[in-house]
Amino acid sequence: MNKLLITHVDLDGIGSAVLEQYYQDYLGLDNVLCRDYGFYEQKEEQEYLELFSEIVIVDLSMSEEYTKSLRDKGIKVSYYDHHSAADWLEDDEFSNFDITIYGTKNFWLNYVKPRIKRYPVVIDEFVDLVDVYDCWRTENPLWDDAKALNSVFYGMIQYNLPNKELLIKAEPFLNLMKTKFEKLSEWRFTTRETEIIERSLKREDDIYKKAMKDMKFREDSKGRLFGIFYAPSKISLVCHRILLQEPLDYVVCLNSWGGLSGKFSFRTKLEDFDLNTITLAKGHAQACGAQVQPDLAKKFWETPDMVFTYNEVSGESESEYFEFVSQEGKVPNGIS
C-alpha cells in the first residue's frame, strides 16, 4: 500500500515527522510532506495526492468536500487534528479530532503507540514539550523548555538550502531528536542547543523592542482594539509579550521575512473571542494565520482606516477581508 503522511510546517507538525522517521519500519509510510494551510487547492498538489492509496494528515486538514472527492476515488484519508475550522472531523469515522491535544501528541497516542511496543521515555517528554508549546500553555511548568525546543527547531533550519522542502531544511533538527531518543534516559538540552536558545532569546528581545516602537493601533467595526506590527521571526512570542503589555483585544503581525510576504498572524488573550470569526483568519481560537497578496498587506499597513471584516461579510475582492472605519478619536489614552 502506497501511504503518505502530510503534516504542518511548525514545531507541532515537524514533531510528527520526527516520530515517523524514528519508527519508519513500524508505520509503513512511504513519504512525508510538510505543508501549510490550503496546500490542497493547488492543482499540482492534488495530482500528487492522487498517486497514493492512503493519506494520513496531522495538524492541518483539507476541506470536507475535497476529502470526500479523494475517498470517492478509493483513497483512504485520515486526520489527527485539533483546529476548530476542521470541526467536521468530529463525526469522521476515520479521524481523531481532539481540541485538547494537538497534532504531534494526537499522532503519537492514536497512530504511533498502537503500532509499537516498548519505547524510550524521552519520547513522551519530547511529545509533551511540543504539545505545551503549540497549546500555548504559558503557565505550565514545562513552558520554558517547550519554548526553548521551538527555538531549537527554528534555529537549526537550513534556510540557505535551495530545496524548498522543509524536511530537507530541517534535517539537522530531525537527526538530533532521533539521536536524543536513542541515547538519553531523560530530556535535556545539549550544549549546541543551549547556544541556539541563548541567541534566540536575544533576537526575541530585539524584535519585541522594535515592534513596540513601530506599533500602530486601530479599532475595527466591532469596536475591538488591535495593534499592528511587522516582524521577520519570533512572531508568536512577540505577540504574546505585546498582549501582556498593552490593553488590546488582539494583535496582528505582518510577516516581513524577505519583505512583506502577505502572511498575517493573529493573536488574542481573550477567552470569549474566537479569531476565526475574522473573515481572513484561520486556525486556533486564540492564534490564527492568513495569506493575502503582498501589495494588499502593504496597503493594509499604510492605510490608517483599513480594518478586518468578520465572517458575515462575503465577496470576491479585497472587500471580502477588509473594510474602512474612521479611526478619528478611537484609540484611547494609555496606549503606547
Secondary structure, DSSP 4 states (H G I P E B T S, - for coil): --EEEEE-SSHHHHHHHHHHHHTHHHH---EEEE--TTGGGSHHHHHHHTT-SEEEEES----HHHHHHHHHTT-EEEEEE--GGGGGGGG-TT-EE-TTS-HHHHHIIIIIGGG-S---HHHHHHHHHHHHHHTT-TTSTTHHHHHHHHHHHHHH--TT-S---HHHHTHHHHHHHHHHHHH-SS----HHHHHHHHHHHHHHHHHHHHHHHH-EEEE-TTS-EEEEEEESS-HHHHHHHHHHHS--SEEEEEE-TTS--SEEEEE---TT--GGGBTT-EESSSEEEEE--HHHHHHHHH-TTEEE-BTT---SSGGGTEEE---TTTSPTT--
